[in-house]
């Protein structure tokens, strides 16, 4: 039995009238950039807007975003879009830049770290507008890093044993977007840039939103100065504790009858802990909530594995169990990283130059933010939970484009099930 039939009867021809738009999802993504003034800000803030080969800096960055939105993950894949005449009917530029032009653009931005910072700030400004419109009661900053493997010989070895990079990000959990990030070499200590990134992200928020910030991090954020900053600014936090000598000493002070059952065979208890050895510099006191799980029998009885979370959440409002549950919510950051890597293209850096790749990272973040805004602003409510990969699958359809008078007509296949969604998006894209 054969599942596929009629292949021998197929004859491949080229259409003589009109054009086929193969990646229509690019249009709403770029349209959002227009409406939010992103491309205008890029030309204004990145003083590389001298026309090189006929393109402004915004047009080149928008072309990179288009590549990622369509599902490409290498600069050479832009050739698919360059050949698509239907796409040029909707763009103000005459053509899409060549791969070499885009690579040169990333290197040129990378030569000016200030421009990378400015692009990052533009992204944060766009997210601030969304936050102000949403009126959220809480804005959770999740600080986390994600390793990227690279075959570039200049890339440093990570703690996992492969060459690559170790960028660190602050993710806003309520929006599932990356608010800010630092592109790091693969061999940096986990604690590097934690405090500076936290300060940067906090300072970028409008004053009216700063009192809504909550903070979570794994043990990489277990740093005295990080906790001092959070305490001084009144930011509620939960941070995975590093099981150093001081933490182990606090753990040893918990009596056996203070442990109580938690979930999945774990037991929970807590104690008071101060961070630091120098009395003048130490910070706290804070709550230190411990979980323990039995690992087996040893020479002296049962043996346990311990995990701790340090927090400034008040006893009166949050039990130890609630502290752990809220801390565990930071696991959703992994879903953002999966989307960035497998749906948007973060698994592969396009150049062998560290700073050019740092510039590319900001383009990746911008693409992710534009997809999320498309979900929130253009699509029905149920679509907010879809990944980029799912949206791309559902919204990818060959659209037949025909000029008629001064208008362009988009013809969808009759049996296509999401035409109504496209009508909704086209109305949102309008002036």
Sine and cosine of phi, psi and omega as CSV:
sin_phi,cos_phi,sin_psi,cos_psi,sin_omega,cos_omega
0.00,0.00,0.74,-0.67,0.05,-1.00
-0.94,-0.34,0.70,-0.71,-0.01,-1.00
-0.99,0.13,-0.49,0.87,-0.06,-1.00
-0.96,-0.26,0.68,-0.73,0.00,-1.00
-0.70,-0.72,0.18,-0.98,0.10,-0.99
0.93,0.36,0.15,0.99,-0.03,-1.00
-0.90,0.43,-0.55,0.84,-0.02,-1.00
-0.94,0.33,-0.31,0.95,0.00,-1.00
-1.00,0.02,-0.09,1.00,-0.08,-1.00
-0.98,0.22,0.69,-0.73,0.13,-0.99
-0.81,-0.59,0.82,-0.58,-0.04,-1.00
-1.00,0.05,0.80,-0.59,0.02,-1.00
-0.74,-0.67,0.20,-0.98,0.10,-1.00
-0.96,-0.27,0.64,-0.77,0.03,-1.00
-0.95,0.31,0.59,-0.80,-0.07,-1.00
-1.00,-0.09,-0.44,0.90,0.00,-1.00
-0.86,-0.51,0.61,-0.80,0.05,-1.00
0.96,0.27,-0.12,-0.99,-0.05,-1.00
-0.65,-0.76,0.37,-0.93,0.11,-0.99
-0.96,-0.28,0.82,-0.57,0.09,-1.00
-1.00,-0.07,0.96,-0.29,-0.13,-0.99
-0.99,0.11,-0.44,0.90,-0.07,-1.00
-0.79,-0.61,0.91,0.41,-0.05,-1.00
-0.89,0.45,-0.34,0.94,-0.04,-1.00
-0.88,0.47,-0.34,0.94,0.04,-1.00
-0.88,0.47,-0.59,0.81,-0.12,-0.99
-0.89,0.46,-0.77,0.64,0.04,-1.00
-0.90,0.43,-0.56,0.83,0.01,-1.00
-0.90,0.45,-0.75,0.66,0.01,-1.00
-0.94,0.34,-0.54,0.84,0.02,-1.00
-0.90,0.44,-0.62,0.78,0.06,-1.00
-0.88,0.48,-0.66,0.75,0.06,-1.00
-0.86,0.50,-0.61,0.79,0.07,-1.00
-0.90,0.44,-0.77,0.64,-0.09,-1.00
-0.90,0.44,-0.57,0.82,-0.02,-1.00
-1.00,0.01,-0.01,1.00,0.03,-1.00
0.95,0.31,0.37,0.93,-0.07,-1.00
-0.91,0.42,-0.73,0.69,-0.05,-1.00
-0.92,0.40,-0.58,0.81,0.05,-1.00
-0.91,0.41,-0.68,0.73,0.02,-1.00
-0.90,0.44,-0.63,0.78,0.00,-1.00
-0.89,0.45,-0.71,0.70,0.03,-1.00
-0.90,0.45,-0.55,0.84,-0.05,-1.00
-0.97,0.23,-0.66,0.75,-0.14,-0.99
-1.00,-0.03,-0.46,0.89,0.03,-1.00
-0.98,-0.18,0.98,-0.20,-0.13,-0.99
-0.97,0.25,0.65,0.76,0.13,-0.99
-0.95,-0.30,0.38,0.92,-0.13,-0.99
-1.00,0.09,0.28,0.96,0.20,-0.98
-0.92,0.39,0.76,-0.65,-0.08,-1.00
-0.91,0.42,0.92,-0.40,0.04,-1.00
-0.95,-0.32,0.88,-0.48,-0.05,-1.00
0.84,0.54,0.51,0.86,0.11,-0.99
1.00,0.03,0.09,1.00,-0.08,-1.00
-0.85,-0.52,0.59,-0.81,0.16,-0.99
-0.99,0.11,0.22,-0.98,0.02,-1.00
-0.90,0.45,-0.60,0.80,0.01,-1.00
-0.91,0.42,-0.64,0.77,0.01,-1.00
-0.90,0.43,-0.58,0.81,0.00,-1.00
-0.96,0.29,-0.64,0.77,0.05,-1.00
-0.93,0.36,-0.63,0.77,0.06,-1.00
-0.89,0.47,-0.56,0.83,0.05,-1.00
-0.92,0.39,-0.64,0.77,0.08,-1.00
-0.90,0.44,-0.67,0.74,0.05,-1.00
-0.87,0.48,-0.67,0.75,0.02,-1.00
-0.87,0.49,-0.68,0.74,0.03,-1.00
-0.85,0.53,-0.75,0.67,-0.03,-1.00
-0.93,0.37,-0.63,0.78,0.01,-1.00
-0.89,0.46,-0.59,0.81,-0.02,-1.00
-0.97,0.22,-0.24,0.97,0.03,-1.00
0.95,-0.31,0.05,1.00,0.05,-1.00
-0.96,0.29,0.52,-0.86,0.02,-1.00
-0.72,-0.69,0.33,0.94,0.09,-1.00
-0.56,-0.83,0.53,-0.85,-0.06,-1.00
-0.86,0.51,-0.56,0.83,0.00,-1.00
-0.89,0.46,-0.40,0.92,-0.02,-1.00
-0.93,0.38,-0.24,0.97,0.02,-1.00
-0.89,0.45,-0.36,0.93,0.01,-1.00
-0.86,0.51,-0.53,0.85,0.05,-1.00
-0.87,0.49,-0.65,0.76,-0.01,-1.00
-0.97,0.22,-0.55,0.83,0.01,-1.00
-0.89,0.46,-0.51,0.86,-0.03,-1.00
-1.00,0.09,-0.16,0.99,-0.09,-1.00
-1.00,0.06,0.99,-0.13,-0.06,-1.00
-0.90,0.43,-0.53,0.85,-0.01,-1.00
-0.87,0.49,-0.59,0.81,-0.02,-1.00
-0.91,0.41,-0.62,0.78,-0.02,-1.00
-0.90,0.44,-0.37,0.93,0.03,-1.00
-0.92,0.40,-0.37,0.93,-0.09,-1.00
-0.95,-0.31,-0.03,1.00,-0.04,-1.00
-0.94,-0.34,0.55,-0.84,-0.01,-1.00
-0.97,0.24,-0.38,0.92,0.04,-1.00
-0.99,0.12,0.50,-0.87,-0.08,-1.00
-0.92,0.38,-0.56,0.83,0.01,-1.00
-0.43,-0.90,0.18,-0.98,0.03,-1.00
-1.00,-0.05,0.65,-0.76,-0.04,-1.00
-0.86,0.51,0.44,-0.90,0.04,-1.00
-0.97,0.25,0.34,-0.94,0.03,-1.00
-0.81,0.59,-0.66,0.75,-0.02,-1.00
-0.90,0.43,-0.61,0.79,0.03,-1.00
-0.90,0.43,-0.66,0.75,0.00,-1.00
-0.92,0.38,-0.64,0.77,0.05,-1.00
-0.89,0.45,-0.67,0.74,0.05,-1.00
-0.89,0.46,-0.61,0.79,0.01,-1.00
-0.89,0.45,-0.71,0.71,0.02,-1.00
-0.88,0.47,-0.65,0.76,0.02,-1.00
-0.92,0.40,-0.63,0.77,-0.01,-1.00
-0.92,0.40,-0.66,0.75,0.07,-1.00
-0.90,0.44,-0.65,0.76,-0.01,-1.00
-0.89,0.45,-0.41,0.91,0.05,-1.00
-0.95,0.30,-0.21,0.98,-0.03,-1.00
-0.80,-0.60,1.00,0.07,-0.01,-1.00
-0.79,0.61,-0.48,0.88,0.03,-1.00
-0.88,0.48,-0.57,0.82,-0.01,-1.00
-0.95,0.32,-0.57,0.82,0.10,-1.00
-0.89,0.46,-0.69,0.73,0.03,-1.00
-0.89,0.45,-0.63,0.77,0.00,-1.00
-0.92,0.38,-0.63,0.78,0.05,-1.00
-0.90,0.43,-0.66,0.75,0.06,-1.00
-0.88,0.48,-0.65,0.76,0.00,-1.00
-0.91,0.40,-0.62,0.79,0.05,-1.00
-0.86,0.51,-0.69,0.72,0.02,-1.00
-0.87,0.48,-0.70,0.72,0.02,-1.00
-0.89,0.46,-0.62,0.78,0.03,-1.00
-0.88,0.48,-0.67,0.74,0.02,-1.00
-0.89,0.46,-0.69,0.72,0.01,-1.00
-0.91,0.41,-0.60,0.80,0.04,-1.00
-0.85,0.53,-0.64,0.77,0.02,-1.00
-0.89,0.46,-0.66,0.75,0.02,-1.00
-0.90,0.43,-0.69,0.72,0.00,-1.00
-0.88,0.48,-0.66,0.75,-0.01,-1.00
-0.92,0.38,-0.60,0.80,0.03,-1.00
-0.95,0.32,-0.59,0.81,-0.06,-1.00
-0.94,0.34,-0.55,0.84,-0.02,-1.00
0.89,0.45,0.68,0.74,-0.03,-1.00
-0.91,0.40,0.55,-0.83,0.06,-1.00
-0.98,0.21,-0.43,0.90,-0.06,-1.00
-0.63,-0.78,0.60,-0.80,0.09,-1.00
-0.83,-0.56,0.96,-0.27,-0.08,-1.00
-1.00,-0.05,0.88,-0.48,0.11,-0.99
-1.00,0.01,0.91,-0.42,0.13,-0.99
-0.98,-0.22,0.89,-0.46,0.02,-1.00
-1.00,-0.09,0.84,-0.55,-0.02,-1.00
-0.36,-0.93,0.35,-0.94,0.01,-1.00
-0.87,-0.49,0.33,-0.94,0.01,-1.00
-0.55,-0.83,0.85,-0.53,-0.03,-1.00
-0.96,0.29,0.63,-0.78,0.07,-1.00
-0.84,-0.55,0.87,-0.50,0.01,-1.00
-0.97,0.25,0.59,-0.81,0.00,-1.00
-0.61,-0.80,0.59,-0.81,0.08,-1.00
-0.99,-0.12,0.13,0.99,0.06,-1.00
-0.94,0.35,0.79,-0.61,-0.05,-1.00
-0.91,0.42,-0.40,0.92,0.01,-1.00
-0.98,0.20,-0.31,0.95,0.00,-1.00
-0.93,0.38,0.59,-0.81,-0.05,-1.00
-1.00,0.03,0.39,-0.92,0.02,-1.00
-0.96,0.27,0.74,-0.68,0.04,-1.00
-1.00,0.06,0.12,-0.99,0.02,-1.00
-0.93,0.37,-0.23,0.97,0.05,-1.00
-0.99,0.11,-0.14,0.99,0.06,-1.00
0.99,-0.11,0.00,1.00,0.06,-1.00
-0.91,-0.41,0.35,-0.94,0.07,-1.00
-0.96,0.29,0.57,-0.82,0.03,-1.00
0.19,-0.98,-0.37,-0.93,-0.04,-1.00
-0.78,-0.63,0.34,-0.94,-0.06,-1.00
-0.71,-0.70,0.91,0.42,-0.01,-1.00
-0.91,0.41,0.50,-0.87,0.02,-1.00
-0.86,-0.51,0.60,-0.80,-0.12,-0.99
-0.71,-0.70,0.40,-0.92,0.29,-0.96
-0.93,-0.37,0.87,-0.50,-0.03,-1.00
-0.96,-0.29,0.70,-0.71,0.12,-0.99
-1.00,0.01,0.94,-0.33,-0.14,-0.99
-0.87,0.49,-0.66,0.75,-0.08,-1.00
-0.91,0.42,-0.45,0.89,0.01,-1.00
-0.97,-0.26,-0.24,0.97,-0.08,-1.00
0.85,0.53,0.69,0.72,0.05,-1.00
-0.81,-0.58,0.44,-0.90,0.11,-0.99
-1.00,0.10,0.86,-0.50,-0.05,-1.00
-1.00,0.06,-0.60,0.80,0.01,-1.00
-0.33,-0.95,0.37,-0.93,-0.01,-1.00
-0.37,-0.93,0.34,-0.94,0.06,-1.00
-0.81,-0.59,0.82,-0.58,0.04,-1.00
-0.99,0.13,0.86,-0.52,-0.10,-1.00
-0.85,-0.53,0.42,-0.91,0.12,-0.99
-0.90,0.44,0.35,-0.94,-0.07,-1.00
-0.95,0.32,-0.32,0.95,-0.09,-1.00
-0.97,-0.22,0.25,0.97,-0.02,-1.00
-0.96,0.27,0.48,-0.88,0.10,-0.99
-0.90,0.44,0.55,-0.83,-0.01,-1.00
-0.84,0.55,-0.46,0.89,-0.05,-1.00
-0.98,0.18,-0.17,0.99,-0.09,-1.00
-0.91,0.42,0.70,-0.71,0.11,-0.99
0.94,0.33,0.04,1.00,-0.01,-1.00
-0.88,0.48,-0.78,0.62,-0.04,-1.00
-0.92,0.39,-0.69,0.72,-0.05,-1.00
-0.91,0.42,-0.61,0.79,0.02,-1.00
-0.93,0.36,-0.65,0.76,0.05,-1.00
-0.87,0.49,-0.74,0.68,0.02,-1.00
-0.87,0.50,-0.68,0.73,-0.02,-1.00
-0.88,0.48,-0.77,0.64,-0.04,-1.00
-0.89,0.46,-0.68,0.73,-0.01,-1.00
-0.89,0.45,-0.66,0.75,-0.03,-1.00
-0.93,0.36,-0.43,0.90,-0.02,-1.00
-0.98,0.21,-0.33,0.94,0.03,-1.00
-0.95,0.31,0.59,-0.80,0.13,-0.99
-0.87,0.49,0.48,-0.88,-0.01,-1.00
-0.81,0.59,-0.59,0.81,-0.07,-1.00
-0.93,0.36,-0.25,0.97,-0.03,-1.00
-0.96,-0.27,-0.22,0.98,-0.14,-0.99
-0.92,0.39,-0.50,0.87,-0.01,-1.00
-0.97,0.24,-0.03,1.00,0.04,-1.00
-0.99,-0.13,-0.06,1.00,-0.11,-0.99
-0.97,0.25,0.74,-0.67,0.21,-0.98
-0.86,-0.50,0.37,-0.93,-0.13,-0.99
-0.68,-0.73,0.66,-0.75,0.09,-1.00
-0.70,-0.72,0.53,-0.85,0.05,-1.00
-0.35,-0.94,0.40,-0.92,0.16,-0.99
-0.98,0.21,-0.22,-0.97,-0.11,-0.99
-0.92,0.39,-0.22,0.97,0.09,-1.00
-0.89,0.46,-0.47,0.88,0.03,-1.00
-1.00,0.04,0.06,1.00,0.00,-1.00
-0.98,0.19,0.98,0.20,-0.03,-1.00
-0.73,-0.69,0.65,-0.76,-0.08,-1.00
-0.85,0.53,-0.68,0.73,-0.06,-1.00
-0.95,0.31,-0.50,0.87,0.10,-1.00
-0.90,0.44,-0.74,0.67,-0.02,-1.00
-0.93,0.37,-0.54,0.84,0.06,-1.00
-0.90,0.43,-0.70,0.72,0.02,-1.00
-0.86,0.50,-0.72,0.69,-0.03,-1.00
-0.90,0.44,-0.66,0.75,0.00,-1.00
-0.91,0.41,-0.70,0.72,-0.02,-1.00
-0.90,0.44,-0.50,0.87,-0.03,-1.00
-0.99,-0.15,0.13,0.99,0.08,-1.00
0.91,0.41,0.54,0.84,-0.03,-1.00
-1.00,-0.07,0.87,-0.49,0.09,-1.00
-0.90,0.43,0.64,-0.77,-0.06,-1.00
-0.56,-0.83,0.40,-0.92,0.22,-0.98
-0.70,-0.71,0.82,-0.57,-0.05,-1.00
-0.74,-0.67,0.72,-0.70,0.07,-1.00
-0.88,0.47,0.76,-0.65,-0.07,-1.00
-0.99,0.14,0.66,-0.75,0.14,-0.99
-0.99,0.14,0.80,-0.60,-0.10,-0.99
-0.98,0.18,0.90,0.43,0.02,-1.00
-1.00,0.09,-0.06,-1.00,-0.08,-1.00
-0.88,0.48,-0.64,0.77,-0.03,-1.00
-0.91,0.41,-0.67,0.75,0.02,-1.00
-0.92,0.40,-0.65,0.76,0.02,-1.00
-0.90,0.43,-0.56,0.83,0.05,-1.00
-0.91,0.41,-0.67,0.74,0.05,-1.00
-0.89,0.45,-0.65,0.76,0.03,-1.00
-0.88,0.48,-0.65,0.76,-0.04,-1.00
-0.92,0.40,-0.33,0.94,0.00,-1.00
-0.99,0.15,-0.12,0.99,0.01,-1.00
-0.99,0.14,0.81,-0.59,-0.01,-1.00
-0.98,0.20,0.42,-0.91,-0.06,-1.00
-0.86,0.51,-0.61,0.79,-0.04,-1.00
-0.97,0.25,-0.05,1.00,0.04,-1.00
-1.00,0.01,-0.20,0.98,0.05,-1.00
-0.99,0.17,0.65,-0.76,0.05,-1.00
-0.71,-0.71,0.40,-0.92,-0.04,-1.00
-0.91,0.41,0.62,-0.78,0.02,-1.00
-0.91,-0.42,-0.97,-0.22,-0.01,-1.00
-0.65,-0.76,0.47,-0.88,0.10,-0.99
0.80,0.60,0.64,0.77,0.06,-1.00
0.99,0.15,0.04,1.00,0.01,-1.00
-1.00,0.03,0.38,-0.93,0.07,-1.00
-0.86,-0.51,0.45,-0.89,-0.11,-0.99
-0.74,-0.67,0.57,-0.82,0.08,-1.00
-0.36,-0.93,0.19,-0.98,0.02,-1.00
-0.52,-0.85,0.29,-0.96,0.00,-1.00
-0.51,-0.86,0.10,-0.99,0.06,-1.00
-0.99,-0.11,0.66,-0.75,-0.08,-1.00
-0.62,-0.78,0.62,-0.78,0.09,-1.00
-0.90,-0.43,0.70,-0.71,-0.06,-1.00
-0.99,-0.12,0.79,-0.62,0.03,-1.00
0.93,-0.37,0.44,-0.90,-0.01,-1.00
-0.98,-0.20,-0.46,0.89,-0.02,-1.00
-1.00,0.09,0.85,-0.52,-0.08,-1.00
-0.86,0.51,-0.51,0.86,-0.02,-1.00
-0.97,0.23,-0.42,0.91,-0.08,-1.00
-0.95,-0.32,-0.22,0.97,-0.07,-1.00
-0.89,0.46,0.44,-0.90,-0.04,-1.00
-0.78,-0.63,0.61,-0.80,-0.06,-1.00
0.68,-0.73,-0.32,-0.95,-0.01,1.00
-0.97,0.26,0.47,-0.88,0.05,-1.00
-0.80,-0.61,0.22,-0.98,0.13,-0.99
-0.99,0.11,0.67,-0.75,0.07,-1.00
-0.85,-0.53,0.96,-0.27,-0.06,-1.00
-0.99,-0.10,0.78,-0.63,-0.03,-1.00
-0.92,-0.38,0.58,-0.81,0.25,-0.97
-0.91,-0.42,0.58,-0.81,0.12,-0.99
-0.72,-0.69,0.58,-0.81,0.05,-1.00
-0.77,-0.63,0.68,-0.74,0.00,-1.00
-0.95,0.32,0.74,-0.67,-0.01,-1.00
-0.94,-0.34,-0.14,0.99,0.01,-1.00
0.57,-0.82,-0.13,-0.99,0.01,-1.00
-0.98,-0.19,0.72,-0.69,0.07,-1.00
-0.91,-0.41,-0.17,-0.99,0.01,-1.00
-0.89,0.45,-0.50,0.87,-0.09,-1.00
-0.93,-0.38,0.44,0.90,0.04,-1.00
0.93,-0.36,-0.42,-0.91,-0.07,-1.00
-0.93,0.38,0.59,-0.80,0.07,-1.00
-0.92,-0.39,0.54,-0.84,-0.10,-0.99
-0.75,-0.67,0.44,-0.90,0.18,-0.98
-0.95,-0.30,0.73,-0.68,-0.10,-0.99
-0.91,-0.41,0.52,-0.85,0.07,-1.00
-0.63,-0.78,0.68,-0.73,-0.05,-1.00
-0.80,-0.60,0.49,-0.87,0.09,-1.00
-0.75,-0.66,0.82,-0.57,0.04,-1.00
-0.99,-0.13,0.65,-0.76,-0.11,-0.99
-0.48,-0.88,0.40,-0.92,0.13,-0.99
-0.94,-0.35,0.22,0.98,0.06,-1.00
-0.91,0.41,0.71,-0.70,-0.11,-0.99
-0.94,0.35,0.59,-0.80,0.03,-1.00
-0.82,0.57,-0.67,0.74,-0.15,-0.99
-0.90,0.44,-0.43,0.90,-0.09,-1.00
-0.95,-0.32,-0.42,0.91,-0.09,-1.00
-0.72,-0.69,0.89,-0.46,0.07,-1.00
-0.95,0.31,0.20,-0.98,0.04,-1.00
-0.86,0.50,-0.61,0.79,0.02,-1.00
-0.89,0.45,-0.66,0.75,0.00,-1.00
-0.93,0.38,-0.55,0.84,0.06,-1.00
-0.87,0.48,-0.74,0.67,-0.03,-1.00
-0.91,0.42,-0.66,0.75,-0.02,-1.00
-0.90,0.43,-0.66,0.75,0.01,-1.00
-0.93,0.36,-0.63,0.77,0.05,-1.00
-0.87,0.49,-0.66,0.75,-0.03,-1.00
-0.89,0.46,-0.36,0.93,0.03,-1.00
-0.89,0.46,-0.31,0.95,0.01,-1.00
-0.92,0.39,-0.21,0.98,0.06,-1.00
-0.89,0.46,-0.34,0.94,0.03,-1.00
-0.92,0.39,-0.34,0.94,0.06,-1.00
-0.88,0.48,-0.52,0.86,0.02,-1.00
-0.88,0.47,-0.55,0.83,0.03,-1.00
-0.92,0.40,-0.58,0.81,0.06,-1.00
-0.91,0.41,-0.67,0.74,0.01,-1.00
-0.90,0.43,-0.65,0.76,0.04,-1.00
-0.87,0.48,-0.68,0.73,0.02,-1.00
-0.90,0.44,-0.68,0.73,0.01,-1.00
-0.89,0.46,-0.65,0.76,-0.08,-1.00
-0.98,0.19,-0.76,0.65,-0.18,-0.98
-1.00,-0.09,-0.36,0.93,-0.03,-1.00
-0.97,-0.25,-0.53,0.85,-0.12,-0.99
-0.95,-0.31,-0.51,0.86,0.10,-0.99
0.84,-0.54,0.32,0.95,-0.05,-1.00
-0.97,0.26,-0.19,0.98,-0.01,-1.00
-0.92,0.38,-0.34,0.94,-0.14,-0.99
-0.75,-0.66,0.87,-0.50,0.08,-1.00
-1.00,0.04,0.66,-0.76,-0.19,-0.98
-0.99,0.14,-0.28,0.96,-0.07,-1.00
-0.77,-0.64,0.13,-0.99,0.07,-1.00
-0.99,-0.11,0.16,0.99,-0.05,-1.00
-0.94,-0.34,0.79,-0.61,-0.10,-0.99
-0.84,0.54,-0.76,0.65,-0.10,-1.00
-0.94,0.33,-0.56,0.83,0.08,-1.00
-0.90,0.44,-0.62,0.78,0.06,-1.00
-0.93,0.37,-0.54,0.84,0.08,-1.00
-0.89,0.45,-0.62,0.78,0.07,-1.00
-0.91,0.42,-0.68,0.73,0.01,-1.00
-0.88,0.48,-0.58,0.82,0.02,-1.00
-0.85,0.52,-0.63,0.78,0.02,-1.00
-0.92,0.39,-0.56,0.83,0.06,-1.00
-0.92,0.39,-0.64,0.77,0.07,-1.00
-0.86,0.50,-0.71,0.70,0.01,-1.00
-0.89,0.45,-0.69,0.72,0.02,-1.00
-0.86,0.51,-0.67,0.74,0.02,-1.00
-0.88,0.47,-0.69,0.72,0.01,-1.00
-0.89,0.46,-0.66,0.76,0.00,-1.00
-0.90,0.43,-0.67,0.74,0.00,-1.00
-0.90,0.43,-0.63,0.78,0.08,-1.00
-0.89,0.47,-0.68,0.73,-0.01,-1.00
-0.91,0.41,-0.63,0.77,0.04,-1.00
-0.91,0.41,-0.62,0.79,0.07,-1.00
-0.86,0.51,-0.67,0.74,0.04,-1.00
-0.88,0.48,-0.70,0.71,-0.09,-1.00
-0.97,0.24,-0.55,0.83,-0.15,-0.99
-0.98,-0.21,-0.46,0.89,-0.14,-0.99
-0.91,-0.41,-0.40,0.92,-0.15,-0.99
-0.96,-0.29,0.38,-0.92,0.04,-1.00
-0.87,0.49,0.34,-0.94,-0.09,-1.00
-0.80,0.60,-0.66,0.75,-0.05,-1.00
-0.90,0.43,-0.30,0.95,-0.04,-1.00
-0.98,0.18,-0.21,0.98,-0.06,-1.00
-0.90,0.44,-0.39,0.92,-0.02,-1.00
-1.00,0.00,-0.12,0.99,-0.04,-1.00
-0.96,0.28,0.54,-0.84,0.11,-0.99
-0.99,0.17,0.22,-0.97,0.06,-1.00
-0.86,0.51,-0.66,0.76,-0.01,-1.00
-0.86,0.50,-0.69,0.73,0.01,-1.00
-0.91,0.40,-0.70,0.71,0.02,-1.00
-0.88,0.48,-0.68,0.73,0.00,-1.00
-0.88,0.48,-0.63,0.78,0.01,-1.00
-0.92,0.40,-0.72,0.69,-0.08,-1.00
-0.95,0.31,-0.52,0.85,-0.09,-1.00
-0.99,-0.15,-0.03,1.00,0.02,-1.00
-0.99,0.11,0.87,-0.49,0.00,-1.00
-0.40,-0.92,0.62,-0.79,0.08,-1.00
-0.95,0.31,0.88,-0.47,-0.05,-1.00
-0.96,-0.29,0.80,-0.60,0.00,-1.00
-1.00,0.08,0.86,-0.52,-0.06,-1.00
-0.95,-0.32,0.79,-0.61,0.02,-1.00
-0.76,-0.65,0.70,-0.72,0.14,-0.99
-0.99,0.13,0.73,-0.68,0.08,-1.00
-0.65,-0.76,0.96,-0.27,-0.12,-0.99
0.92,0.40,-0.79,-0.61,0.02,-1.00
-0.99,-0.10,0.10,0.99,-0.09,-1.00
-0.94,-0.35,0.38,-0.92,0.12,-0.99
-0.94,-0.34,0.75,-0.66,0.00,-1.00
-0.96,-0.29,0.76,-0.65,0.05,-1.00
-0.97,-0.26,0.86,-0.51,-0.02,-1.00
-0.94,-0.35,0.89,-0.46,0.03,-1.00
-1.00,-0.08,0.49,-0.87,0.12,-0.99
-0.82,0.57,0.66,-0.75,-0.08,-1.00
-0.85,0.53,-0.60,0.80,-0.08,-1.00
-1.00,0.07,-0.02,1.00,-0.03,-1.00
-0.92,0.39,0.79,-0.62,-0.16,-0.99
-0.99,0.11,-0.12,0.99,-0.11,-0.99
-0.87,-0.49,0.45,0.89,0.03,-1.00
-0.88,0.48,-0.63,0.77,0.00,-1.00
-0.88,0.48,-0.60,0.80,0.03,-1.00
-0.90,0.44,-0.68,0.73,0.02,-1.00
-0.91,0.42,-0.61,0.79,0.06,-1.00
-0.88,0.48,-0.66,0.75,0.04,-1.00
-0.89,0.47,-0.70,0.72,-0.02,-1.00
-0.93,0.37,-0.64,0.77,0.02,-1.00
-0.88,0.47,-0.60,0.80,0.08,-1.00
-0.91,0.42,-0.63,0.77,0.02,-1.00
-0.93,0.37,-0.47,0.88,0.01,-1.00
-0.98,0.19,-0.27,0.96,-0.07,-1.00
-0.90,0.44,0.14,-0.99,-0.05,-1.00
-0.90,0.43,0.00,0.00,0.00,0.00
